[in-house]
Amino acid sequence: MAYVLLRHRDIPDINKIDVYKKNGGFAAFKKAVTKMQPVEVTNVVKDSGLRGRGGAGFPTGMKWSFIDNKNWPHYVVANADESEPGTFKDREIMESNPFQFLEGLALASYAVGANAAYIYLRGEFWQVAAFLDEKIAEMEAAGYLGDNLFGSEYSLKIYTHLGAGAYICGEETALLESIEGKRGQPRVRPPFPPSYGLYGKPTIINNVETFTNVPMILANGADWYKTMGTMDSAGVKVFSLSGRVRKPGNYELPFGTTFRQLIYEHAGGVQDGRPVKAIMPAGASSSLVVVDDKVLDTPMDYASVRTLGADLGSASVIVLDDTVDIDWVINKTIKFFKHESCGKCTPCREGNYWMRNLTNRIHSGKGSAQDVDLLLNVAKQMQGKCLCALGEFSTMAVVTGIERFPQDFKKVVKA
Amino acid sequence: MSLEKTYPKEVKQILAKYPPEHKRSAVMPLLYLAQREEGFINKAAMQDIAQMLDITETEVASIVGFYSLYHDEKAGKYRMQVCTDLPCALRGADEFLNNLCGNLGIKVGETTPDGLVTVEEVMCLASCDKAPMFQTQGPDGIKYHDLMTVDRTMELIDALKQANKEAK
C-alpha cells in the first residue's frame, strides 16, 4: 500500500517543492481557497473521522468547528514539541515530507479563517526549524503563502517558533504561554483554545501528524480515508516503535494493526529472540501492560487498547523484554517527570519529588515493602488532582507497574 | 553591547514574526541570539532584552531559568547532551555515557580541561530509535548525532578541536 504520511519513503525527493507539486501537492489547498467555503473543508475533515494524533485522539473536524466566530483574529498553531519519551514521528515527517505538513496547516488555517499560523517546535529541533523556514520561503515565492492567495481575498503567513527544552510545552495551553513569551505553564481549562487561545484569541492547535493527514483527505475524500483503519479509529497512524526490538523506527500502518504484527512482522521481533514482558503503548506516560498472546493480538486502535487498561496516546510503543526490571523502568520514568514537572500545581510538583525519592531508594535496593506501599499511595493521591495531563500521566507507570508486576518489587526490597 | 546593534537584521526578523502589541513573544528567540556568542546569557543581555520588550528583567530571568536550553553560566564551547531516558537506556545509553566520561576523564556535568566540551545528561530528545544519541549545543546551534559509539564520539570531539584551532 502506498504511504499516506511518510510519502518520502515512496517518493524520496518529495521535500523539493517541484516534486511535491508534481505529485499533486497544493492542489487541495488551491481547490479549497478558490472553490470551497471554509466550513466545507471542516466538514470533509469531520466526515473522514480523523482524530488528533498528539495523544488525546479528539475528533479533528469537531475541534475546528468549535472556533469562536464572534471573536477575531483567529490563529492556528502546529504542536511540533514532540517530547514524549518514545515518540519520534513528527521529526521524520517535518524533515522528509515538509510540504504536506505545511499544506495541511494552511488548509486548517483557511478552514477556521486564520491569517497567521505558528509552528511551535521543541528547541532541540533547531535544524528542523531552519529547514522549515526555507520551505516556508519557497512556498511564499511560489505563491502558496502570502497575500490574496490564488487571486482570492484570503491571506496567510506561517511562522516557526522554537521552544527551549521543556516537555510541558507539549501541553497545548503551556505551549501558548510559551509563544506569548512566558514560562510554559498550563492554563486552567476551560476556556479551551478554540474560544480563548493565543493572545486570548480563538485558536486551533493540532499535532504535526494530524495536519499532515489533511491534504490527502481533501484530495481523496473522506470515504477513501475511512476505508483504512477501524470504525473507531479511521485512517493510518505513524507508530513510533522503540525499546528491545530488532528494528526500532517509525511504521505507518492502518489503525487496527496488532501489536504482534508491528513487533514481529514489521520490526523483526525482539532482540536476541527474547519474549516480550511488557509494552508501554503511549511512551513514558503510558500504563504498563503485561504481555501475553491475547495482548499481542490486540488491534492498535483507541478503543481496543483501552480494554488492556492503557491508552494508545500518540502510539509510541516501547517494548520491554524479560530482562527488564519494572522497578528500573519506573525509576527512569519518574526521573523524567520530576525533571519536567513545571511546578505550577502542588500535587505534580511535590508528588513527583517524593515519587523520585522513593523509586530511587527502591531501585537501589535500600527500600522496604512499606516504601513500595507508600510510593503507590503517593501516586494514587496525585490522581485526579493535577492541573494537566503531565501530572496525571506521571503516575500511570508507577501504579500499573506496582500492581501488575509485584514480583519485580518483592525482589528488590529489604526483608 | 545591545542585541539591536550586534544583530540588527536578526532582531528585525524576529520582531516581525509577532503582532507589534505582543512583542514579548520575541523573548525566546532573542535569548537564543544573546546566547550565541558565549554559550550563556549574562545579566546585561537580560537587561537589554527586558528593555527592548518592555518587560522586567526578572521576567526575562524567569524564562532563562525555566527552559533547559538557556544557560546563565559559562560551560564548554560545546555542550554534549546525552539522552539517557527510558527508550535510549533500553538501547545502551547509560553504558555509552559512562564509557564516554571514562574516556574523557571527566564526570557528567564537567568540562574537558581545554574548555571545549561539557558532557551533560538530558531528557528525551525524540530520537529513541537511534540510541545511543546526543545533541551538541554550541555557537552554530543544535545538532543531533544519532547511533553513536564512544569511538565515533571521540572522532567528533577531535574534529571540533581541529575546527576550533583553525578558527583561532
Chai-1 contact restraints between the chains, C-beta under 6 A:
chainA,res_idxA,chainB,res_idxB,connection_type,confidence,min_distance_angstrom,max_distance_angstrom,comment,restraint_id
A,E82,B,A126,contact,1.0,0.0,6.0,A-B,restraint_1
A,P85,B,D85,contact,1.0,0.0,6.0,A-B,restraint_2
A,P85,B,L86,contact,1.0,0.0,6.0,A-B,restraint_3
A,P85,B,P87,contact,1.0,0.0,6.0,A-B,restraint_4
A,P85,B,C124,contact,1.0,0.0,6.0,A-B,restraint_5
A,G86,B,P87,contact,1.0,0.0,6.0,A-B,restraint_6
A,G86,B,C128,contact,1.0,0.0,6.0,A-B,restraint_7
A,F88,B,A126,contact,1.0,0.0,6.0,A-B,restraint_8
A,F88,B,S127,contact,1.0,0.0,6.0,A-B,restraint_9
A,F88,B,C128,contact,1.0,0.0,6.0,A-B,restraint_10
A,R91,B,A126,contact,1.0,0.0,6.0,A-B,restraint_11
A,G123,B,L69,contact,1.0,0.0,6.0,A-B,restraint_12
A,E124,B,L125,contact,1.0,0.0,6.0,A-B,restraint_13
A,E124,B,Q135,contact,1.0,0.0,6.0,A-B,restraint_14
A,E124,B,I142,contact,1.0,0.0,6.0,A-B,restraint_15
A,W126,B,G141,contact,1.0,0.0,6.0,A-B,restraint_16
A,W126,B,I142,contact,1.0,0.0,6.0,A-B,restraint_17
A,Y159,B,K17,contact,1.0,0.0,6.0,A-B,restraint_18
A,A164,B,M28,contact,1.0,0.0,6.0,A-B,restraint_19
A,A164,B,Y67,contact,1.0,0.0,6.0,A-B,restraint_20
A,A164,B,L69,contact,1.0,0.0,6.0,A-B,restraint_21
A,A164,B,Y70,contact,1.0,0.0,6.0,A-B,restraint_22
A,G165,B,Y67,contact,1.0,0.0,6.0,A-B,restraint_23
A,G165,B,S68,contact,1.0,0.0,6.0,A-B,restraint_24
A,G165,B,L69,contact,1.0,0.0,6.0,A-B,restraint_25
A,A166,B,Y67,contact,1.0,0.0,6.0,A-B,restraint_26
A,I179,B,S25,contact,1.0,0.0,6.0,A-B,restraint_27
A,E180,B,S25,contact,1.0,0.0,6.0,A-B,restraint_28
A,G181,B,R24,contact,1.0,0.0,6.0,A-B,restraint_29
A,G181,B,S25,contact,1.0,0.0,6.0,A-B,restraint_30
A,G181,B,V27,contact,1.0,0.0,6.0,A-B,restraint_31
A,R183,B,S62,contact,1.0,0.0,6.0,A-B,restraint_32
A,R183,B,F66,contact,1.0,0.0,6.0,A-B,restraint_33
A,Y199,B,H22,contact,1.0,0.0,6.0,A-B,restraint_34
A,S242,B,P87,contact,1.0,0.0,6.0,A-B,restraint_35
A,S242,B,C128,contact,1.0,0.0,6.0,A-B,restraint_36
A,S242,B,D129,contact,1.0,0.0,6.0,A-B,restraint_37
A,G243,B,P87,contact,1.0,0.0,6.0,A-B,restraint_38
A,G243,B,L90,contact,1.0,0.0,6.0,A-B,restraint_39
A,R244,B,L90,contact,1.0,0.0,6.0,A-B,restraint_40
A,P248,B,D129,contact,1.0,0.0,6.0,A-B,restraint_41
A,G249,B,D129,contact,1.0,0.0,6.0,A-B,restraint_42
A,A284,B,L86,contact,1.0,0.0,6.0,A-B,restraint_43
A,I318,B,P87,contact,1.0,0.0,6.0,A-B,restraint_44
A,K332,B,L86,contact,1.0,0.0,6.0,A-B,restraint_45
A,K332,B,A89,contact,1.0,0.0,6.0,A-B,restraint_46
A,F336,B,D85,contact,1.0,0.0,6.0,A-B,restraint_47
A,F336,B,M123,contact,1.0,0.0,6.0,A-B,restraint_48
A,H339,B,M123,contact,1.0,0.0,6.0,A-B,restraint_49
